[in-house]
Amino acid sequence: MATKKKSRTLLNDVWDFLRERKAWWLLPIAVMLTLMGALIVASSVPYLAPFIYALF
C-alpha cells in the first residue's frame, strides 16, 4: 500500500530551518526582502504605481 507523502513548500522548509537552528535573526531579513519584492512588483503595475509613489 502506497503512503501519501506530504508536500513540502518553501515556506515550510524555511520555517523548519529557523526553528531547528534557532536562527530567529534571519526572520526580519526574510520578511523585509519579501515586502520589498512585493513593493517592486506592485510598482511595476501601471494602475498601482501612483499609490506606491505617493507613499514616498
Biopython code that builds the backbone (N, CA, C, O; Angstrom):
import numpy as np
from Bio.PDB.StructureBuilder import StructureBuilder

atoms = [
    (1, "MET", "N", (0.835, -1.162, 0.000)),
    (1, "MET", "CA", (0.000, 0.000, 0.000)),
    (1, "MET", "C", (0.895, 1.245, 0.000)),
    (1, "MET", "O", (1.787, 1.377, 0.838)),
    (2, "ALA", "N", (0.651, 2.140, -0.933)),
    (2, "ALA", "CA", (1.462, 3.350, -1.040)),
    (2, "ALA", "C", (0.954, 4.402, -0.058)),
    (2, "ALA", "O", (-0.248, 4.616, 0.095)),
    (3, "THR", "N", (1.899, 5.039, 0.589)),
    (3, "THR", "CA", (1.517, 6.110, 1.509)),
    (3, "THR", "C", (1.663, 7.447, 0.804)),
    (3, "THR", "O", (2.530, 7.625, -0.052)),
    (4, "LYS", "N", (0.824, 8.358, 1.169)),
    (4, "LYS", "CA", (0.879, 9.692, 0.586)),
    (4, "LYS", "C", (1.913, 10.517, 1.326)),
    (4, "LYS", "O", (1.878, 10.621, 2.553)),
    (5, "LYS", "N", (2.831, 11.100, 0.577)),
    (5, "LYS", "CA", (3.862, 11.938, 1.169)),
    (5, "LYS", "C", (3.362, 13.379, 1.196)),
    (5, "LYS", "O", (2.821, 13.885, 0.213)),
    (6, "LYS", "N", (3.555, 14.023, 2.334)),
    (6, "LYS", "CA", (3.121, 15.413, 2.477)),
    (6, "LYS", "C", (3.983, 16.319, 1.617)),
    (6, "LYS", "O", (5.210, 16.222, 1.627)),
    (7, "SER", "N", (3.338, 17.186, 0.884)),
    (7, "SER", "CA", (4.046, 18.120, 0.013)),
    (7, "SER", "C", (4.721, 19.205, 0.856)),
    (7, "SER", "O", (4.083, 19.828, 1.705)),
    (8, "ARG", "N", (6.003, 19.420, 0.618)),
    (8, "ARG", "CA", (6.762, 20.438, 1.347)),
    (8, "ARG", "C", (6.830, 21.698, 0.494)),
    (8, "ARG", "O", (7.082, 21.639, -0.710)),
    (9, "THR", "N", (6.607, 22.811, 1.123)),
    (9, "THR", "CA", (6.717, 24.075, 0.419)),
    (9, "THR", "C", (7.972, 24.800, 0.890)),
    (9, "THR", "O", (8.599, 24.419, 1.878)),
    (10, "LEU", "N", (8.316, 25.837, 0.172)),
    (10, "LEU", "CA", (9.485, 26.635, 0.542)),
    (10, "LEU", "C", (9.288, 27.262, 1.918)),
    (10, "LEU", "O", (10.217, 27.321, 2.723)),
    (11, "LEU", "N", (8.080, 27.724, 2.174)),
    (11, "LEU", "CA", (7.794, 28.345, 3.467)),
    (11, "LEU", "C", (7.973, 27.342, 4.610)),
    (11, "LEU", "O", (8.511, 27.694, 5.660)),
    (12, "ASN", "N", (7.533, 26.115, 4.421)),
    (12, "ASN", "CA", (7.719, 25.085, 5.450)),
    (12, "ASN", "C", (9.196, 24.785, 5.676)),
    (12, "ASN", "O", (9.639, 24.619, 6.812)),
    (13, "ASP", "N", (9.947, 24.719, 4.592)),
    (13, "ASP", "CA", (11.382, 24.449, 4.724)),
    (13, "ASP", "C", (12.103, 25.569, 5.466)),
    (13, "ASP", "O", (12.953, 25.311, 6.318)),
    (14, "VAL", "N", (11.760, 26.811, 5.140)),
    (14, "VAL", "CA", (12.397, 27.941, 5.823)),
    (14, "VAL", "C", (12.020, 27.953, 7.292)),
    (14, "VAL", "O", (12.875, 28.183, 8.148)),
    (15, "TRP", "N", (10.761, 27.708, 7.596)),
    (15, "TRP", "CA", (10.308, 27.690, 8.990)),
    (15, "TRP", "C", (11.029, 26.599, 9.782)),
    (15, "TRP", "O", (11.461, 26.833, 10.911)),
    (16, "ASP", "N", (11.159, 25.417, 9.196)),
    (16, "ASP", "CA", (11.875, 24.331, 9.873)),
    (16, "ASP", "C", (13.351, 24.680, 10.083)),
    (16, "ASP", "O", (13.923, 24.369, 11.128)),
    (17, "PHE", "N", (13.962, 25.325, 9.089)),
    (17, "PHE", "CA", (15.354, 25.740, 9.221)),
    (17, "PHE", "C", (15.519, 26.719, 10.376)),
    (17, "PHE", "O", (16.430, 26.576, 11.192)),
    (18, "LEU", "N", (14.630, 27.723, 10.445)),
    (18, "LEU", "CA", (14.721, 28.718, 11.516)),
    (18, "LEU", "C", (14.510, 28.082, 12.886)),
    (18, "LEU", "O", (15.189, 28.428, 13.853)),
    (19, "ARG", "N", (13.578, 27.166, 12.958)),
    (19, "ARG", "CA", (13.257, 26.547, 14.243)),
    (19, "ARG", "C", (14.364, 25.605, 14.718)),
    (19, "ARG", "O", (14.714, 25.617, 15.898)),
    (20, "GLU", "N", (14.912, 24.800, 13.828)),
    (20, "GLU", "CA", (15.946, 23.836, 14.219)),
    (20, "GLU", "C", (17.255, 24.517, 14.600)),
    (20, "GLU", "O", (17.878, 24.150, 15.596)),
    (21, "ARG", "N", (17.669, 25.493, 13.823)),
    (21, "ARG", "CA", (18.971, 26.118, 14.046)),
    (21, "ARG", "C", (18.899, 27.355, 14.928)),
    (21, "ARG", "O", (19.913, 28.012, 15.166)),
    (22, "LYS", "N", (17.714, 27.671, 15.408)),
    (22, "LYS", "CA", (17.499, 28.840, 16.280)),
    (22, "LYS", "C", (18.044, 30.113, 15.630)),
    (22, "LYS", "O", (18.679, 30.938, 16.288)),
    (23, "ALA", "N", (17.789, 30.254, 14.348)),
    (23, "ALA", "CA", (18.271, 31.410, 13.587)),
    (23, "ALA", "C", (17.149, 32.430, 13.437)),
    (23, "ALA", "O", (16.786, 32.800, 12.320)),
    (24, "TRP", "N", (16.609, 32.877, 14.545)),
    (24, "TRP", "CA", (15.481, 33.808, 14.511)),
    (24, "TRP", "C", (15.874, 35.176, 13.981)),
    (24, "TRP", "O", (15.005, 35.942, 13.565)),
    (25, "TRP", "N", (17.152, 35.501, 13.984)),
    (25, "TRP", "CA", (17.607, 36.779, 13.464)),
    (25, "TRP", "C", (17.414, 36.862, 11.958)),
    (25, "TRP", "O", (17.423, 37.962, 11.405)),
    (26, "LEU", "N", (17.239, 35.729, 11.274)),
    (26, "LEU", "CA", (17.007, 35.728, 9.834)),
    (26, "LEU", "C", (15.566, 36.090, 9.472)),
    (26, "LEU", "O", (15.298, 36.489, 8.339)),
    (27, "LEU", "N", (14.646, 35.956, 10.412)),
    (27, "LEU", "CA", (13.235, 36.197, 10.131)),
    (27, "LEU", "C", (12.958, 37.643, 9.703)),
    (27, "LEU", "O", (12.269, 37.833, 8.702)),
    (28, "PRO", "N", (13.453, 38.669, 10.399)),
    (28, "PRO", "CA", (13.200, 40.036, 9.922)),
    (28, "PRO", "C", (13.794, 40.318, 8.545)),
    (28, "PRO", "O", (13.217, 41.067, 7.757)),
    (29, "ILE", "N", (14.941, 39.721, 8.259)),
    (29, "ILE", "CA", (15.560, 39.898, 6.949)),
    (29, "ILE", "C", (14.677, 39.290, 5.869)),
    (29, "ILE", "O", (14.456, 39.912, 4.830)),
    (30, "ALA", "N", (14.175, 38.092, 6.098)),
    (30, "ALA", "CA", (13.314, 37.427, 5.116)),
    (30, "ALA", "C", (12.009, 38.192, 4.918)),
    (30, "ALA", "O", (11.519, 38.301, 3.794)),
    (31, "VAL", "N", (11.451, 38.716, 5.991)),
    (31, "VAL", "CA", (10.201, 39.479, 5.888)),
    (31, "VAL", "C", (10.429, 40.756, 5.087)),
    (31, "VAL", "O", (9.624, 41.091, 4.219)),
    (32, "MET", "N", (11.506, 41.464, 5.365)),
    (32, "MET", "CA", (11.788, 42.707, 4.648)),
    (32, "MET", "C", (12.074, 42.450, 3.167)),
    (32, "MET", "O", (11.631, 43.217, 2.312)),
    (33, "LEU", "N", (12.800, 41.393, 2.860)),
    (33, "LEU", "CA", (13.046, 41.057, 1.456)),
    (33, "LEU", "C", (11.751, 40.731, 0.730)),
    (33, "LEU", "O", (11.567, 41.119, -0.424)),
    (34, "THR", "N", (10.857, 40.020, 1.401)),
    (34, "THR", "CA", (9.561, 39.693, 0.805)),
    (34, "THR", "C", (8.734, 40.950, 0.568)),
    (34, "THR", "O", (8.123, 41.102, -0.490)),
    (35, "LEU", "N", (8.711, 41.851, 1.548)),
    (35, "LEU", "CA", (7.952, 43.094, 1.394)),
    (35, "LEU", "C", (8.539, 43.979, 0.297)),
    (35, "LEU", "O", (7.795, 44.585, -0.475)),
    (36, "MET", "N", (9.853, 44.058, 0.223)),
    (36, "MET", "CA", (10.474, 44.860, -0.831)),
    (36, "MET", "C", (10.207, 44.273, -2.212)),
    (36, "MET", "O", (9.985, 45.011, -3.172)),
    (37, "GLY", "N", (10.228, 42.959, -2.312)),
    (37, "GLY", "CA", (9.893, 42.313, -3.583)),
    (37, "GLY", "C", (8.458, 42.578, -3.992)),
    (37, "GLY", "O", (8.179, 42.832, -5.164)),
    (38, "ALA", "N", (7.536, 42.520, -3.025)),
    (38, "ALA", "CA", (6.134, 42.819, -3.320)),
    (38, "ALA", "C", (5.967, 44.277, -3.730)),
    (38, "ALA", "O", (5.158, 44.585, -4.604)),
    (39, "LEU", "N", (6.723, 45.173, -3.109)),
    (39, "LEU", "CA", (6.662, 46.588, -3.458)),
    (39, "LEU", "C", (7.168, 46.828, -4.880)),
    (39, "LEU", "O", (6.591, 47.629, -5.615)),
    (40, "ILE", "N", (8.217, 46.154, -5.260)),
    (40, "ILE", "CA", (8.753, 46.291, -6.622)),
    (40, "ILE", "C", (7.758, 45.772, -7.644)),
    (40, "ILE", "O", (7.546, 46.402, -8.680)),
    (41, "VAL", "N", (7.153, 44.643, -7.366)),
    (41, "VAL", "CA", (6.155, 44.086, -8.279)),
    (41, "VAL", "C", (4.941, 44.999, -8.364)),
    (41, "VAL", "O", (4.410, 45.226, -9.452)),
    (42, "ALA", "N", (4.496, 45.528, -7.223)),
    (42, "ALA", "CA", (3.322, 46.404, -7.215)),
    (42, "ALA", "C", (3.613, 47.712, -7.938)),
    (42, "ALA", "O", (2.713, 48.275, -8.561)),
    (43, "SER", "N", (4.831, 48.205, -7.873)),
    (43, "SER", "CA", (5.142, 49.470, -8.541)),
    (43, "SER", "C", (5.276, 49.301, -10.045)),
    (43, "SER", "O", (5.213, 50.287, -10.779)),
    (44, "SER", "N", (5.458, 48.089, -10.517)),
    (44, "SER", "CA", (5.563, 47.867, -11.958)),
    (44, "SER", "C", (4.188, 47.745, -12.612)),
    (44, "SER", "O", (4.079, 47.816, -13.836)),
    (45, "VAL", "N", (3.141, 47.563, -11.809)),
    (45, "VAL", "CA", (1.783, 47.511, -12.343)),
    (45, "VAL", "C", (1.313, 48.949, -12.537)),
    (45, "VAL", "O", (1.301, 49.723, -11.579)),
    (46, "PRO", "N", (0.927, 49.322, -13.755)),
    (46, "PRO", "CA", (0.643, 50.740, -14.043)),
    (46, "PRO", "C", (-0.441, 51.374, -13.175)),
    (46, "PRO", "O", (-0.306, 52.535, -12.788)),
    (47, "TYR", "N", (-1.498, 50.654, -12.863)),
    (47, "TYR", "CA", (-2.579, 51.279, -12.103)),
    (47, "TYR", "C", (-2.313, 51.310, -10.599)),
    (47, "TYR", "O", (-3.065, 51.962, -9.875)),
    (48, "LEU", "N", (-1.283, 50.639, -10.099)),
    (48, "LEU", "CA", (-0.913, 50.715, -8.689)),
    (48, "LEU", "C", (0.252, 51.664, -8.436)),
    (48, "LEU", "O", (0.466, 52.109, -7.308)),
    (49, "ALA", "N", (0.998, 51.968, -9.482)),
    (49, "ALA", "CA", (2.205, 52.777, -9.327)),
    (49, "ALA", "C", (1.959, 54.149, -8.688)),
    (49, "ALA", "O", (2.749, 54.545, -7.832)),
    (50, "PRO", "N", (0.917, 54.890, -9.051)),
    (50, "PRO", "CA", (0.725, 56.199, -8.389)),
    (50, "PRO", "C", (0.517, 56.092, -6.879)),
    (50, "PRO", "O", (0.941, 56.978, -6.137)),
    (51, "PHE", "N", (-0.114, 55.048, -6.425)),
    (51, "PHE", "CA", (-0.331, 54.875, -4.992)),
    (51, "PHE", "C", (0.961, 54.532, -4.269)),
    (51, "PHE", "O", (1.186, 54.975, -3.143)),
    (52, "ILE", "N", (1.811, 53.742, -4.917)),
    (52, "ILE", "CA", (3.096, 53.381, -4.314)),
    (52, "ILE", "C", (4.007, 54.612, -4.261)),
    (52, "ILE", "O", (4.657, 54.861, -3.246)),
    (53, "TYR", "N", (4.052, 55.377, -5.353)),
    (53, "TYR", "CA", (4.912, 56.560, -5.392)),
    (53, "TYR", "C", (4.435, 57.627, -4.404)),
    (53, "TYR", "O", (5.242, 58.418, -3.916)),
    (54, "ALA", "N", (3.164, 57.657, -4.111)),
    (54, "ALA", "CA", (2.640, 58.633, -3.152)),
    (54, "ALA", "C", (3.131, 58.336, -1.735)),
    (54, "ALA", "O", (3.174, 59.240, -0.902)),
    (55, "LEU", "N", (3.497, 57.105, -1.451)),
    (55, "LEU", "CA", (3.996, 56.758, -0.115)),
    (55, "LEU", "C", (5.372, 57.359, 0.151)),
    (55, "LEU", "O", (5.730, 57.622, 1.299)),
    (56, "PHE", "N", (6.134, 57.573, -0.905)),
    (56, "PHE", "CA", (7.491, 58.077, -0.724)),
    (56, "PHE", "C", (7.555, 59.529, -1.085)),
    (56, "PHE", "O", (8.620, 60.140, -1.000)),
]
sb = StructureBuilder()
sb.init_structure("model")
sb.init_model(0)
sb.init_chain("A")
sb.init_seg("    ")
for serial, (resi, resn, name, xyz) in enumerate(atoms, 1):
    if name == "N":
        sb.init_residue(resn, " ", resi, " ")
    sb.init_atom(name, np.array(xyz, "f"), 0.0, 1.0, " ", f" {name:<3s}", serial, name[0])
structure = sb.get_structure()
